[in-house]
Amino acid sequence: MLAHPFETDVIRTSAGDLTITFLGHGSLMFALGEKIIHIDPFSRVADYAILPKADLILITHEHQDHLDIAALKHIRTPNTAIVLTELCDQQIEGGIVMRNGDISVVQGISIEAVPAYNMIHTRESGDPFHPCGHGNGYILTIGDTRVYVAGDSENTPEMLALRDIDIAFLPMNLPYTMTPEMVAEATRAMRPGILYPYHFGSTDTKQLIDLLVDQPETEIRIREMA
C-alpha cells in the first residue's frame, strides 16, 4: 500500500488493466498485472523506499529531476531493465540505450523513442533548455493501447507527426516545456483518446479545456502532479 494518497486511474487494454499512479512532477508509475514500470523517478515527490520495485524503468533525459540516482537505488533490482539516453548512460551502468527514433522490445513491451527537445524556450545564453538529440519521449505499446509519455519537450515536428496514440502525457512546465497552446496544438495533431497534462508546475491546466473545446474526441484528464 502506498503511504500517500496518490491519484490513480485504471485503463483497460487487451493485455489487462493498466493502473497509472500519478506520483508528481514528471514521475509516473504504471502497473500491468505483476509488472511495475517507473518513469523518471524523483525522490522529491515520493518515498521510493516504500514503492514497488521496478521491472522496467524509463528515463527521459539526464536532468537531476528525471535522473535521480537516489530514487533508482530504492526501486532497481538485479532484474530491472532501465531504458535511457546516451547521456544518462554515462551515469548509470547496465542500462539499455535508446536513441531518438529507436524501437525496441523490453520486458515484453514495445518501446519507441521519440525526440524530446525545445525549439523556442531557451536559457539566457540562448541555449535550449533541452537540446535536440539529448532526450527521449517514449511510446509504450501495451496490448492494443499506445501510451505516449513525452518527457521534457515542446510540440516538435516529430511529436506533431505521431498518430494512433491512445493516451498522451504532455508536459506543461513553463518555461522549460510547452505552453497550454503548444499542448493544444499537439493534441489536435495526435488526437489521443485521453490527454493527461503532466509535469506542469504552476501552469494553469484548466486552460486546456477551453483551448480544446472543439476536440470532444479527446478526454482531458487533469490529475494531481504537484
PyMOL commands that place a pseudoatom at each C-alpha (Angstrom):
pseudoatom trace, name=CA, resn=MET, resi=1, chain=A, elem=C, hetatm=0, pos=[0.000, 0.000, 0.000]
pseudoatom trace, name=CA, resn=LEU, resi=2, chain=A, elem=C, hetatm=0, pos=[1.261, 3.474, -0.859]
pseudoatom trace, name=CA, resn=ALA, resi=3, chain=A, elem=C, hetatm=0, pos=[1.917, 5.810, 2.039]
pseudoatom trace, name=CA, resn=HIS, resi=4, chain=A, elem=C, hetatm=0, pos=[0.438, 8.855, 0.301]
pseudoatom trace, name=CA, resn=PRO, resi=5, chain=A, elem=C, hetatm=0, pos=[-2.977, 9.215, -1.385]
pseudoatom trace, name=CA, resn=PHE, resi=6, chain=A, elem=C, hetatm=0, pos=[-1.641, 9.416, -4.920]
pseudoatom trace, name=CA, resn=GLU, resi=7, chain=A, elem=C, hetatm=0, pos=[-4.317, 9.554, -7.576]
pseudoatom trace, name=CA, resn=THR, resi=8, chain=A, elem=C, hetatm=0, pos=[-4.666, 6.507, -9.798]
pseudoatom trace, name=CA, resn=ASP, resi=9, chain=A, elem=C, hetatm=0, pos=[-6.515, 5.673, -12.983]
pseudoatom trace, name=CA, resn=VAL, resi=10, chain=A, elem=C, hetatm=0, pos=[-7.183, 2.240, -14.456]
pseudoatom trace, name=CA, resn=ILE, resi=11, chain=A, elem=C, hetatm=0, pos=[-7.109, 1.830, -18.233]
pseudoatom trace, name=CA, resn=ARG, resi=12, chain=A, elem=C, hetatm=0, pos=[-8.394, -1.357, -19.809]
pseudoatom trace, name=CA, resn=THR, resi=13, chain=A, elem=C, hetatm=0, pos=[-6.132, -2.805, -22.501]
pseudoatom trace, name=CA, resn=SER, resi=14, chain=A, elem=C, hetatm=0, pos=[-6.147, -6.092, -24.383]
pseudoatom trace, name=CA, resn=ALA, resi=15, chain=A, elem=C, hetatm=0, pos=[-3.152, -7.095, -22.218]
pseudoatom trace, name=CA, resn=GLY, resi=16, chain=A, elem=C, hetatm=0, pos=[-5.011, -6.438, -18.972]
pseudoatom trace, name=CA, resn=ASP, resi=17, chain=A, elem=C, hetatm=0, pos=[-5.712, -3.455, -16.762]
pseudoatom trace, name=CA, resn=LEU, resi=18, chain=A, elem=C, hetatm=0, pos=[-3.071, -0.728, -16.768]
pseudoatom trace, name=CA, resn=THR, resi=19, chain=A, elem=C, hetatm=0, pos=[-3.026, 1.156, -13.466]
pseudoatom trace, name=CA, resn=ILE, resi=20, chain=A, elem=C, hetatm=0, pos=[-1.460, 4.624, -13.650]
pseudoatom trace, name=CA, resn=THR, resi=21, chain=A, elem=C, hetatm=0, pos=[-0.234, 6.243, -10.444]
pseudoatom trace, name=CA, resn=PHE, resi=22, chain=A, elem=C, hetatm=0, pos=[0.426, 9.989, -10.629]
pseudoatom trace, name=CA, resn=LEU, resi=23, chain=A, elem=C, hetatm=0, pos=[3.387, 10.494, -8.305]
pseudoatom trace, name=CA, resn=GLY, resi=24, chain=A, elem=C, hetatm=0, pos=[4.174, 14.102, -9.194]
pseudoatom trace, name=CA, resn=HIS, resi=25, chain=A, elem=C, hetatm=0, pos=[6.442, 16.332, -11.280]
pseudoatom trace, name=CA, resn=GLY, resi=26, chain=A, elem=C, hetatm=0, pos=[7.436, 14.135, -14.258]
pseudoatom trace, name=CA, resn=SER, resi=27, chain=A, elem=C, hetatm=0, pos=[7.198, 10.892, -12.259]
pseudoatom trace, name=CA, resn=LEU, resi=28, chain=A, elem=C, hetatm=0, pos=[4.672, 8.185, -13.056]
pseudoatom trace, name=CA, resn=MET, resi=29, chain=A, elem=C, hetatm=0, pos=[4.221, 4.560, -12.079]
pseudoatom trace, name=CA, resn=PHE, resi=30, chain=A, elem=C, hetatm=0, pos=[2.417, 2.022, -14.251]
pseudoatom trace, name=CA, resn=ALA, resi=31, chain=A, elem=C, hetatm=0, pos=[1.257, -1.406, -13.099]
pseudoatom trace, name=CA, resn=LEU, resi=32, chain=A, elem=C, hetatm=0, pos=[0.259, -4.081, -15.593]
pseudoatom trace, name=CA, resn=GLY, resi=33, chain=A, elem=C, hetatm=0, pos=[-0.612, -7.186, -13.650]
pseudoatom trace, name=CA, resn=GLU, resi=34, chain=A, elem=C, hetatm=0, pos=[2.538, -8.009, -11.665]
pseudoatom trace, name=CA, resn=LYS, resi=35, chain=A, elem=C, hetatm=0, pos=[4.743, -5.800, -13.861]
pseudoatom trace, name=CA, resn=ILE, resi=36, chain=A, elem=C, hetatm=0, pos=[5.784, -2.414, -12.441]
pseudoatom trace, name=CA, resn=ILE, resi=37, chain=A, elem=C, hetatm=0, pos=[7.061, 0.392, -14.682]
pseudoatom trace, name=CA, resn=HIS, resi=38, chain=A, elem=C, hetatm=0, pos=[8.548, 3.552, -13.197]
pseudoatom trace, name=CA, resn=ILE, resi=39, chain=A, elem=C, hetatm=0, pos=[9.047, 6.668, -15.324]
pseudoatom trace, name=CA, resn=ASP, resi=40, chain=A, elem=C, hetatm=0, pos=[11.520, 9.381, -14.278]
pseudoatom trace, name=CA, resn=PRO, resi=41, chain=A, elem=C, hetatm=0, pos=[11.532, 8.538, -10.554]
pseudoatom trace, name=CA, resn=PHE, resi=42, chain=A, elem=C, hetatm=0, pos=[12.268, 11.616, -8.442]
pseudoatom trace, name=CA, resn=SER, resi=43, chain=A, elem=C, hetatm=0, pos=[12.793, 11.471, -4.670]
pseudoatom trace, name=CA, resn=ARG, resi=44, chain=A, elem=C, hetatm=0, pos=[11.175, 14.859, -4.042]
pseudoatom trace, name=CA, resn=VAL, resi=45, chain=A, elem=C, hetatm=0, pos=[7.698, 13.632, -4.974]
pseudoatom trace, name=CA, resn=ALA, resi=46, chain=A, elem=C, hetatm=0, pos=[7.582, 10.186, -3.346]
pseudoatom trace, name=CA, resn=ASP, resi=47, chain=A, elem=C, hetatm=0, pos=[9.333, 7.895, -0.896]
pseudoatom trace, name=CA, resn=TYR, resi=48, chain=A, elem=C, hetatm=0, pos=[10.693, 5.334, -3.319]
pseudoatom trace, name=CA, resn=ALA, resi=49, chain=A, elem=C, hetatm=0, pos=[11.906, 3.173, -0.437]
pseudoatom trace, name=CA, resn=ILE, resi=50, chain=A, elem=C, hetatm=0, pos=[8.299, 2.053, 0.088]
pseudoatom trace, name=CA, resn=LEU, resi=51, chain=A, elem=C, hetatm=0, pos=[7.117, 1.958, -3.531]
pseudoatom trace, name=CA, resn=PRO, resi=52, chain=A, elem=C, hetatm=0, pos=[7.041, -1.298, -5.505]
pseudoatom trace, name=CA, resn=LYS, resi=53, chain=A, elem=C, hetatm=0, pos=[10.311, -2.410, -7.074]
pseudoatom trace, name=CA, resn=ALA, resi=54, chain=A, elem=C, hetatm=0, pos=[10.578, -1.849, -10.803]
pseudoatom trace, name=CA, resn=ASP, resi=55, chain=A, elem=C, hetatm=0, pos=[10.590, -4.424, -13.560]
pseudoatom trace, name=CA, resn=LEU, resi=56, chain=A, elem=C, hetatm=0, pos=[11.193, -1.588, -16.021]
pseudoatom trace, name=CA, resn=ILE, resi=57, chain=A, elem=C, hetatm=0, pos=[12.377, 1.993, -15.574]
pseudoatom trace, name=CA, resn=LEU, resi=58, chain=A, elem=C, hetatm=0, pos=[12.236, 4.636, -18.303]
pseudoatom trace, name=CA, resn=ILE, resi=59, chain=A, elem=C, hetatm=0, pos=[14.412, 7.733, -18.012]
pseudoatom trace, name=CA, resn=THR, resi=60, chain=A, elem=C, hetatm=0, pos=[13.729, 10.526, -20.465]
pseudoatom trace, name=CA, resn=HIS, resi=61, chain=A, elem=C, hetatm=0, pos=[16.849, 12.651, -20.002]
pseudoatom trace, name=CA, resn=GLU, resi=62, chain=A, elem=C, hetatm=0, pos=[19.812, 13.487, -17.802]
pseudoatom trace, name=CA, resn=HIS, resi=63, chain=A, elem=C, hetatm=0, pos=[18.456, 16.351, -15.649]
pseudoatom trace, name=CA, resn=GLN, resi=64, chain=A, elem=C, hetatm=0, pos=[18.503, 15.509, -11.941]
pseudoatom trace, name=CA, resn=ASP, resi=65, chain=A, elem=C, hetatm=0, pos=[14.731, 15.777, -11.536]
pseudoatom trace, name=CA, resn=HIS, resi=66, chain=A, elem=C, hetatm=0, pos=[14.392, 12.961, -14.082]
pseudoatom trace, name=CA, resn=LEU, resi=67, chain=A, elem=C, hetatm=0, pos=[17.600, 11.019, -13.479]
pseudoatom trace, name=CA, resn=ASP, resi=68, chain=A, elem=C, hetatm=0, pos=[17.645, 10.689, -9.690]
pseudoatom trace, name=CA, resn=ILE, resi=69, chain=A, elem=C, hetatm=0, pos=[20.264, 8.161, -8.605]
pseudoatom trace, name=CA, resn=ALA, resi=70, chain=A, elem=C, hetatm=0, pos=[18.921, 8.074, -5.031]
pseudoatom trace, name=CA, resn=ALA, resi=71, chain=A, elem=C, hetatm=0, pos=[15.424, 7.115, -6.189]
pseudoatom trace, name=CA, resn=LEU, resi=72, chain=A, elem=C, hetatm=0, pos=[16.788, 4.498, -8.571]
pseudoatom trace, name=CA, resn=LYS, resi=73, chain=A, elem=C, hetatm=0, pos=[18.677, 2.760, -5.764]
pseudoatom trace, name=CA, resn=HIS, resi=74, chain=A, elem=C, hetatm=0, pos=[15.397, 2.068, -3.979]
pseudoatom trace, name=CA, resn=ILE, resi=75, chain=A, elem=C, hetatm=0, pos=[13.469, 0.558, -6.886]
pseudoatom trace, name=CA, resn=ARG, resi=76, chain=A, elem=C, hetatm=0, pos=[16.142, -1.098, -9.016]
pseudoatom trace, name=CA, resn=THR, resi=77, chain=A, elem=C, hetatm=0, pos=[16.824, -4.822, -8.597]
pseudoatom trace, name=CA, resn=PRO, resi=78, chain=A, elem=C, hetatm=0, pos=[19.237, -7.111, -10.468]
pseudoatom trace, name=CA, resn=ASN, resi=79, chain=A, elem=C, hetatm=0, pos=[16.335, -7.986, -12.784]
pseudoatom trace, name=CA, resn=THR, resi=80, chain=A, elem=C, hetatm=0, pos=[15.210, -4.421, -13.503]
pseudoatom trace, name=CA, resn=ALA, resi=81, chain=A, elem=C, hetatm=0, pos=[15.622, -3.178, -17.068]
pseudoatom trace, name=CA, resn=ILE, resi=82, chain=A, elem=C, hetatm=0, pos=[16.434, 0.524, -17.413]
pseudoatom trace, name=CA, resn=VAL, resi=83, chain=A, elem=C, hetatm=0, pos=[15.806, 2.281, -20.728]
pseudoatom trace, name=CA, resn=LEU, resi=84, chain=A, elem=C, hetatm=0, pos=[17.670, 5.566, -21.049]
pseudoatom trace, name=CA, resn=THR, resi=85, chain=A, elem=C, hetatm=0, pos=[19.502, 8.012, -23.292]
pseudoatom trace, name=CA, resn=GLU, resi=86, chain=A, elem=C, hetatm=0, pos=[23.188, 8.141, -24.171]
pseudoatom trace, name=CA, resn=LEU, resi=87, chain=A, elem=C, hetatm=0, pos=[23.837, 10.971, -21.702]
pseudoatom trace, name=CA, resn=CYS, resi=88, chain=A, elem=C, hetatm=0, pos=[22.061, 9.079, -18.919]
pseudoatom trace, name=CA, resn=ASP, resi=89, chain=A, elem=C, hetatm=0, pos=[24.139, 6.014, -19.738]
pseudoatom trace, name=CA, resn=GLN, resi=90, chain=A, elem=C, hetatm=0, pos=[27.235, 7.950, -18.667]
pseudoatom trace, name=CA, resn=GLN, resi=91, chain=A, elem=C, hetatm=0, pos=[25.883, 7.981, -15.103]
pseudoatom trace, name=CA, resn=ILE, resi=92, chain=A, elem=C, hetatm=0, pos=[24.226, 4.564, -14.821]
pseudoatom trace, name=CA, resn=GLU, resi=93, chain=A, elem=C, hetatm=0, pos=[25.691, 1.149, -15.550]
pseudoatom trace, name=CA, resn=GLY, resi=94, chain=A, elem=C, hetatm=0, pos=[23.726, -1.615, -17.220]
pseudoatom trace, name=CA, resn=GLY, resi=95, chain=A, elem=C, hetatm=0, pos=[21.092, 0.477, -18.944]
pseudoatom trace, name=CA, resn=ILE, resi=96, chain=A, elem=C, hetatm=0, pos=[19.593, -0.070, -22.383]
pseudoatom trace, name=CA, resn=VAL, resi=97, chain=A, elem=C, hetatm=0, pos=[20.412, 2.946, -24.542]
pseudoatom trace, name=CA, resn=MET, resi=98, chain=A, elem=C, hetatm=0, pos=[17.710, 4.091, -26.940]
pseudoatom trace, name=CA, resn=ARG, resi=99, chain=A, elem=C, hetatm=0, pos=[18.415, 6.924, -29.332]
pseudoatom trace, name=CA, resn=ASN, resi=100, chain=A, elem=C, hetatm=0, pos=[15.814, 9.149, -30.976]
pseudoatom trace, name=CA, resn=GLY, resi=101, chain=A, elem=C, hetatm=0, pos=[13.847, 7.001, -33.409]
pseudoatom trace, name=CA, resn=ASP, resi=102, chain=A, elem=C, hetatm=0, pos=[14.861, 3.631, -31.949]
pseudoatom trace, name=CA, resn=ILE, resi=103, chain=A, elem=C, hetatm=0, pos=[12.274, 0.904, -31.405]
pseudoatom trace, name=CA, resn=SER, resi=104, chain=A, elem=C, hetatm=0, pos=[12.892, -1.998, -29.041]
pseudoatom trace, name=CA, resn=VAL, resi=105, chain=A, elem=C, hetatm=0, pos=[11.022, -4.654, -27.094]
pseudoatom trace, name=CA, resn=VAL, resi=106, chain=A, elem=C, hetatm=0, pos=[11.908, -4.625, -23.399]
pseudoatom trace, name=CA, resn=GLN, resi=107, chain=A, elem=C, hetatm=0, pos=[10.217, -6.767, -20.760]
pseudoatom trace, name=CA, resn=GLY, resi=108, chain=A, elem=C, hetatm=0, pos=[7.742, -7.794, -23.443]
pseudoatom trace, name=CA, resn=ILE, resi=109, chain=A, elem=C, hetatm=0, pos=[6.681, -4.193, -24.176]
pseudoatom trace, name=CA, resn=SER, resi=110, chain=A, elem=C, hetatm=0, pos=[7.364, -2.428, -27.460]
pseudoatom trace, name=CA, resn=ILE, resi=111, chain=A, elem=C, hetatm=0, pos=[9.025, 0.918, -26.779]
pseudoatom trace, name=CA, resn=GLU, resi=112, chain=A, elem=C, hetatm=0, pos=[9.619, 3.716, -29.291]
pseudoatom trace, name=CA, resn=ALA, resi=113, chain=A, elem=C, hetatm=0, pos=[11.971, 6.603, -28.511]
pseudoatom trace, name=CA, resn=VAL, resi=114, chain=A, elem=C, hetatm=0, pos=[10.573, 9.944, -29.725]
pseudoatom trace, name=CA, resn=PRO, resi=115, chain=A, elem=C, hetatm=0, pos=[12.812, 13.047, -29.853]
pseudoatom trace, name=CA, resn=ALA, resi=116, chain=A, elem=C, hetatm=0, pos=[12.157, 15.424, -26.947]
pseudoatom trace, name=CA, resn=TYR, resi=117, chain=A, elem=C, hetatm=0, pos=[13.590, 18.933, -27.203]
pseudoatom trace, name=CA, resn=ASN, resi=118, chain=A, elem=C, hetatm=0, pos=[12.996, 22.689, -27.223]
pseudoatom trace, name=CA, resn=MET, resi=119, chain=A, elem=C, hetatm=0, pos=[12.678, 24.802, -30.334]
pseudoatom trace, name=CA, resn=ILE, resi=120, chain=A, elem=C, hetatm=0, pos=[11.659, 28.110, -28.701]
pseudoatom trace, name=CA, resn=HIS, resi=121, chain=A, elem=C, hetatm=0, pos=[12.325, 28.160, -24.958]
pseudoatom trace, name=CA, resn=THR, resi=122, chain=A, elem=C, hetatm=0, pos=[15.975, 28.851, -24.119]
pseudoatom trace, name=CA, resn=ARG, resi=123, chain=A, elem=C, hetatm=0, pos=[18.279, 29.817, -21.298]
pseudoatom trace, name=CA, resn=GLU, resi=124, chain=A, elem=C, hetatm=0, pos=[19.657, 33.371, -21.095]
pseudoatom trace, name=CA, resn=SER, resi=125, chain=A, elem=C, hetatm=0, pos=[22.656, 32.125, -23.071]
pseudoatom trace, name=CA, resn=GLY, resi=126, chain=A, elem=C, hetatm=0, pos=[20.365, 31.263, -25.973]
pseudoatom trace, name=CA, resn=ASP, resi=127, chain=A, elem=C, hetatm=0, pos=[20.887, 27.526, -25.492]
pseudoatom trace, name=CA, resn=PRO, resi=128, chain=A, elem=C, hetatm=0, pos=[17.686, 25.461, -25.406]
pseudoatom trace, name=CA, resn=PHE, resi=129, chain=A, elem=C, hetatm=0, pos=[16.700, 24.022, -22.053]
pseudoatom trace, name=CA, resn=HIS, resi=130, chain=A, elem=C, hetatm=0, pos=[16.574, 20.616, -23.756]
pseudoatom trace, name=CA, resn=PRO, resi=131, chain=A, elem=C, hetatm=0, pos=[18.765, 20.373, -26.876]
pseudoatom trace, name=CA, resn=CYS, resi=132, chain=A, elem=C, hetatm=0, pos=[17.724, 18.223, -29.801]
pseudoatom trace, name=CA, resn=GLY, resi=133, chain=A, elem=C, hetatm=0, pos=[19.170, 14.721, -29.561]
pseudoatom trace, name=CA, resn=HIS, resi=134, chain=A, elem=C, hetatm=0, pos=[19.579, 14.688, -25.777]
pseudoatom trace, name=CA, resn=GLY, resi=135, chain=A, elem=C, hetatm=0, pos=[16.178, 13.469, -24.591]
pseudoatom trace, name=CA, resn=ASN, resi=136, chain=A, elem=C, hetatm=0, pos=[13.558, 10.868, -25.372]
pseudoatom trace, name=CA, resn=GLY, resi=137, chain=A, elem=C, hetatm=0, pos=[9.842, 10.664, -25.046]
pseudoatom trace, name=CA, resn=TYR, resi=138, chain=A, elem=C, hetatm=0, pos=[8.584, 7.077, -25.079]
pseudoatom trace, name=CA, resn=ILE, resi=139, chain=A, elem=C, hetatm=0, pos=[5.659, 5.316, -26.721]
pseudoatom trace, name=CA, resn=LEU, resi=140, chain=A, elem=C, hetatm=0, pos=[4.750, 2.089, -24.957]
pseudoatom trace, name=CA, resn=THR, resi=141, chain=A, elem=C, hetatm=0, pos=[2.518, -0.370, -26.775]
pseudoatom trace, name=CA, resn=ILE, resi=142, chain=A, elem=C, hetatm=0, pos=[0.597, -2.313, -24.160]
pseudoatom trace, name=CA, resn=GLY, resi=143, chain=A, elem=C, hetatm=0, pos=[-1.665, -4.793, -25.874]
pseudoatom trace, name=CA, resn=ASP, resi=144, chain=A, elem=C, hetatm=0, pos=[-3.882, -2.686, -28.141]
pseudoatom trace, name=CA, resn=THR, resi=145, chain=A, elem=C, hetatm=0, pos=[-3.082, 0.582, -26.332]
pseudoatom trace, name=CA, resn=ARG, resi=146, chain=A, elem=C, hetatm=0, pos=[-0.336, 3.042, -27.258]
pseudoatom trace, name=CA, resn=VAL, resi=147, chain=A, elem=C, hetatm=0, pos=[0.788, 5.301, -24.407]
pseudoatom trace, name=CA, resn=TYR, resi=148, chain=A, elem=C, hetatm=0, pos=[2.991, 8.313, -25.166]
pseudoatom trace, name=CA, resn=VAL, resi=149, chain=A, elem=C, hetatm=0, pos=[4.986, 9.924, -22.352]
pseudoatom trace, name=CA, resn=ALA, resi=150, chain=A, elem=C, hetatm=0, pos=[6.579, 12.960, -23.955]
pseudoatom trace, name=CA, resn=GLY, resi=151, chain=A, elem=C, hetatm=0, pos=[9.333, 13.803, -21.454]
pseudoatom trace, name=CA, resn=ASP, resi=152, chain=A, elem=C, hetatm=0, pos=[10.582, 17.395, -21.479]
pseudoatom trace, name=CA, resn=SER, resi=153, chain=A, elem=C, hetatm=0, pos=[9.685, 18.620, -24.933]
pseudoatom trace, name=CA, resn=GLU, resi=154, chain=A, elem=C, hetatm=0, pos=[7.890, 21.235, -26.959]
pseudoatom trace, name=CA, resn=ASN, resi=155, chain=A, elem=C, hetatm=0, pos=[5.471, 20.466, -29.790]
pseudoatom trace, name=CA, resn=THR, resi=156, chain=A, elem=C, hetatm=0, pos=[8.193, 19.365, -32.186]
pseudoatom trace, name=CA, resn=PRO, resi=157, chain=A, elem=C, hetatm=0, pos=[7.580, 18.204, -35.771]
pseudoatom trace, name=CA, resn=GLU, resi=158, chain=A, elem=C, hetatm=0, pos=[8.220, 14.636, -34.609]
pseudoatom trace, name=CA, resn=MET, resi=159, chain=A, elem=C, hetatm=0, pos=[5.552, 14.965, -31.932]
pseudoatom trace, name=CA, resn=LEU, resi=160, chain=A, elem=C, hetatm=0, pos=[3.041, 16.524, -34.314]
pseudoatom trace, name=CA, resn=ALA, resi=161, chain=A, elem=C, hetatm=0, pos=[3.573, 13.628, -36.740]
pseudoatom trace, name=CA, resn=LEU, resi=162, chain=A, elem=C, hetatm=0, pos=[2.575, 10.965, -34.208]
pseudoatom trace, name=CA, resn=ARG, resi=163, chain=A, elem=C, hetatm=0, pos=[-0.611, 9.037, -34.884]
pseudoatom trace, name=CA, resn=ASP, resi=164, chain=A, elem=C, hetatm=0, pos=[-2.576, 6.217, -33.270]
pseudoatom trace, name=CA, resn=ILE, resi=165, chain=A, elem=C, hetatm=0, pos=[-1.824, 7.464, -29.754]
pseudoatom trace, name=CA, resn=ASP, resi=166, chain=A, elem=C, hetatm=0, pos=[-4.452, 6.335, -27.265]
pseudoatom trace, name=CA, resn=ILE, resi=167, chain=A, elem=C, hetatm=0, pos=[-3.087, 8.054, -24.156]
pseudoatom trace, name=CA, resn=ALA, resi=168, chain=A, elem=C, hetatm=0, pos=[-0.763, 11.077, -24.195]
pseudoatom trace, name=CA, resn=PHE, resi=169, chain=A, elem=C, hetatm=0, pos=[1.159, 12.592, -21.297]
pseudoatom trace, name=CA, resn=LEU, resi=170, chain=A, elem=C, hetatm=0, pos=[2.261, 16.073, -22.376]
pseudoatom trace, name=CA, resn=PRO, resi=171, chain=A, elem=C, hetatm=0, pos=[4.394, 18.407, -20.217]
pseudoatom trace, name=CA, resn=MET, resi=172, chain=A, elem=C, hetatm=0, pos=[3.431, 21.981, -19.478]
pseudoatom trace, name=CA, resn=ASN, resi=173, chain=A, elem=C, hetatm=0, pos=[6.118, 23.169, -17.051]
pseudoatom trace, name=CA, resn=LEU, resi=174, chain=A, elem=C, hetatm=0, pos=[6.993, 26.717, -18.091]
pseudoatom trace, name=CA, resn=PRO, resi=175, chain=A, elem=C, hetatm=0, pos=[9.374, 27.980, -19.258]
pseudoatom trace, name=CA, resn=TYR, resi=176, chain=A, elem=C, hetatm=0, pos=[11.042, 24.614, -19.809]
pseudoatom trace, name=CA, resn=THR, resi=177, chain=A, elem=C, hetatm=0, pos=[8.471, 22.759, -21.903]
pseudoatom trace, name=CA, resn=MET, resi=178, chain=A, elem=C, hetatm=0, pos=[5.132, 23.573, -23.535]
pseudoatom trace, name=CA, resn=THR, resi=179, chain=A, elem=C, hetatm=0, pos=[2.634, 26.379, -23.173]
pseudoatom trace, name=CA, resn=PRO, resi=180, chain=A, elem=C, hetatm=0, pos=[-1.021, 25.328, -22.991]
pseudoatom trace, name=CA, resn=GLU, resi=181, chain=A, elem=C, hetatm=0, pos=[-1.335, 26.478, -26.618]
pseudoatom trace, name=CA, resn=MET, resi=182, chain=A, elem=C, hetatm=0, pos=[1.511, 24.157, -27.647]
pseudoatom trace, name=CA, resn=VAL, resi=183, chain=A, elem=C, hetatm=0, pos=[-0.124, 21.247, -25.840]
pseudoatom trace, name=CA, resn=ALA, resi=184, chain=A, elem=C, hetatm=0, pos=[-3.411, 22.030, -27.584]
pseudoatom trace, name=CA, resn=GLU, resi=185, chain=A, elem=C, hetatm=0, pos=[-1.718, 22.050, -30.996]
pseudoatom trace, name=CA, resn=ALA, resi=186, chain=A, elem=C, hetatm=0, pos=[-0.045, 18.713, -30.317]
pseudoatom trace, name=CA, resn=THR, resi=187, chain=A, elem=C, hetatm=0, pos=[-3.327, 17.231, -29.103]
pseudoatom trace, name=CA, resn=ARG, resi=188, chain=A, elem=C, hetatm=0, pos=[-5.168, 18.346, -32.238]
pseudoatom trace, name=CA, resn=ALA, resi=189, chain=A, elem=C, hetatm=0, pos=[-2.471, 16.726, -34.366]
pseudoatom trace, name=CA, resn=MET, resi=190, chain=A, elem=C, hetatm=0, pos=[-2.276, 13.414, -32.466]
pseudoatom trace, name=CA, resn=ARG, resi=191, chain=A, elem=C, hetatm=0, pos=[-5.939, 13.168, -31.456]
pseudoatom trace, name=CA, resn=PRO, resi=192, chain=A, elem=C, hetatm=0, pos=[-5.356, 10.865, -28.471]
pseudoatom trace, name=CA, resn=GLY, resi=193, chain=A, elem=C, hetatm=0, pos=[-8.325, 9.326, -26.744]
pseudoatom trace, name=CA, resn=ILE, resi=194, chain=A, elem=C, hetatm=0, pos=[-7.068, 10.626, -23.384]
pseudoatom trace, name=CA, resn=LEU, resi=195, chain=A, elem=C, hetatm=0, pos=[-4.809, 13.590, -22.676]
pseudoatom trace, name=CA, resn=TYR, resi=196, chain=A, elem=C, hetatm=0, pos=[-3.039, 13.902, -19.354]
pseudoatom trace, name=CA, resn=PRO, resi=197, chain=A, elem=C, hetatm=0, pos=[-1.180, 17.184, -18.860]
pseudoatom trace, name=CA, resn=TYR, resi=198, chain=A, elem=C, hetatm=0, pos=[1.710, 16.302, -16.566]
pseudoatom trace, name=CA, resn=HIS, resi=199, chain=A, elem=C, hetatm=0, pos=[4.905, 17.848, -15.201]
pseudoatom trace, name=CA, resn=PHE, resi=200, chain=A, elem=C, hetatm=0, pos=[3.028, 21.158, -15.253]
pseudoatom trace, name=CA, resn=GLY, resi=201, chain=A, elem=C, hetatm=0, pos=[4.441, 23.034, -12.257]
pseudoatom trace, name=CA, resn=SER, resi=202, chain=A, elem=C, hetatm=0, pos=[2.293, 26.112, -11.600]
pseudoatom trace, name=CA, resn=THR, resi=203, chain=A, elem=C, hetatm=0, pos=[0.813, 26.296, -15.115]
pseudoatom trace, name=CA, resn=ASP, resi=204, chain=A, elem=C, hetatm=0, pos=[-3.000, 26.521, -15.146]
pseudoatom trace, name=CA, resn=THR, resi=205, chain=A, elem=C, hetatm=0, pos=[-4.013, 23.181, -16.654]
pseudoatom trace, name=CA, resn=LYS, resi=206, chain=A, elem=C, hetatm=0, pos=[-7.663, 24.236, -16.914]
pseudoatom trace, name=CA, resn=GLN, resi=207, chain=A, elem=C, hetatm=0, pos=[-6.744, 26.420, -19.884]
pseudoatom trace, name=CA, resn=LEU, resi=208, chain=A, elem=C, hetatm=0, pos=[-6.638, 23.226, -21.936]
pseudoatom trace, name=CA, resn=ILE, resi=209, chain=A, elem=C, hetatm=0, pos=[-10.367, 22.696, -21.501]
pseudoatom trace, name=CA, resn=ASP, resi=210, chain=A, elem=C, hetatm=0, pos=[-11.113, 25.986, -23.275]
pseudoatom trace, name=CA, resn=LEU, resi=211, chain=A, elem=C, hetatm=0, pos=[-8.368, 25.543, -25.878]
pseudoatom trace, name=CA, resn=LEU, resi=212, chain=A, elem=C, hetatm=0, pos=[-9.622, 22.076, -26.829]
pseudoatom trace, name=CA, resn=VAL, resi=213, chain=A, elem=C, hetatm=0, pos=[-13.363, 22.681, -26.596]
pseudoatom trace, name=CA, resn=ASP, resi=214, chain=A, elem=C, hetatm=0, pos=[-13.537, 21.910, -30.327]
pseudoatom trace, name=CA, resn=GLN, resi=215, chain=A, elem=C, hetatm=0, pos=[-12.000, 18.447, -29.896]
pseudoatom trace, name=CA, resn=PRO, resi=216, chain=A, elem=C, hetatm=0, pos=[-14.532, 16.368, -27.964]
pseudoatom trace, name=CA, resn=GLU, resi=217, chain=A, elem=C, hetatm=0, pos=[-12.933, 13.088, -29.108]
pseudoatom trace, name=CA, resn=THR, resi=218, chain=A, elem=C, hetatm=0, pos=[-10.072, 13.712, -26.656]
pseudoatom trace, name=CA, resn=GLU, resi=219, chain=A, elem=C, hetatm=0, pos=[-10.873, 13.378, -22.968]
pseudoatom trace, name=CA, resn=ILE, resi=220, chain=A, elem=C, hetatm=0, pos=[-8.766, 15.779, -20.897]
pseudoatom trace, name=CA, resn=ARG, resi=221, chain=A, elem=C, hetatm=0, pos=[-7.926, 14.269, -17.523]
pseudoatom trace, name=CA, resn=ILE, resi=222, chain=A, elem=C, hetatm=0, pos=[-6.290, 16.624, -15.028]
pseudoatom trace, name=CA, resn=ARG, resi=223, chain=A, elem=C, hetatm=0, pos=[-4.669, 14.820, -12.123]
pseudoatom trace, name=CA, resn=GLU, resi=224, chain=A, elem=C, hetatm=0, pos=[-2.652, 15.985, -9.127]
pseudoatom trace, name=CA, resn=MET, resi=225, chain=A, elem=C, hetatm=0, pos=[1.001, 16.121, -10.188]
pseudoatom trace, name=CA, resn=ALA, resi=226, chain=A, elem=C, hetatm=0, pos=[2.448, 18.581, -7.639]
for i in range(1, 226): cmd.bond("trace and resi %d" % i, "trace and resi %d" % (i + 1))
show_as sticks, trace
zoom trace
